Amino acid sequence: MLAGIIAITFLALRMGDIGLFNNNELTIKARFTSASGLKEGAYVEMAGVTVGKVKRIVFNPETYLADVDISLNNNIKVPEDSIASVRTSGIIGDKFIKISAGGSDAYLDQGMEIVETEPSINLEELISKYIFESGE
């Protein structure tokens, strides 16, 4: 019975993605002018493949930017000149981070930062801009 309880606990932790048994991850950072709609736990993709998730999002009062910690699978190598973008899955779907790989031979290590970022497109601003500029 004890073995069954231990097995169920282990499976619950693994399926819940708690991360107690998963130390093979690379954490990098990115700073966005807007992380609107992006949530902790959102997926991160490269070339259309999920390679990690958003670990933490905080407002930095010194830079007035959103600091985002990104957790990637340890076997992923991200060139230093890559671009991180906040994208929307579908028209009104969830937000995620897309990393477009650069061409550099140097790669980001633990705790390093993606310098080039693109915030999410605000659909409301885009529509209002189109409506009010087309009427002139």
Secondary structure as GFF3:
##gff-version 3
##sequence-region A 1 136
A	DSSP	alpha_helix	2	15	.	.	.	ID=ss1
A	DSSP	beta_strand	25	32	.	.	.	ID=ss2
A	DSSP	beta_strand	43	46	.	.	.	ID=ss3
A	DSSP	beta_strand	49	60	.	.	.	ID=ss4
A	DSSP	beta_strand	65	73	.	.	.	ID=ss5
A	DSSP	beta_strand	83	88	.	.	.	ID=ss6
A	DSSP	beta_strand	95	100	.	.	.	ID=ss7
A	DSSP	beta_strand	113	114	.	.	.	ID=ss8
A	DSSP	beta_strand	116	118	.	.	.	ID=ss9
A	DSSP	alpha_helix	123	134	.	.	.	ID=ss10
###
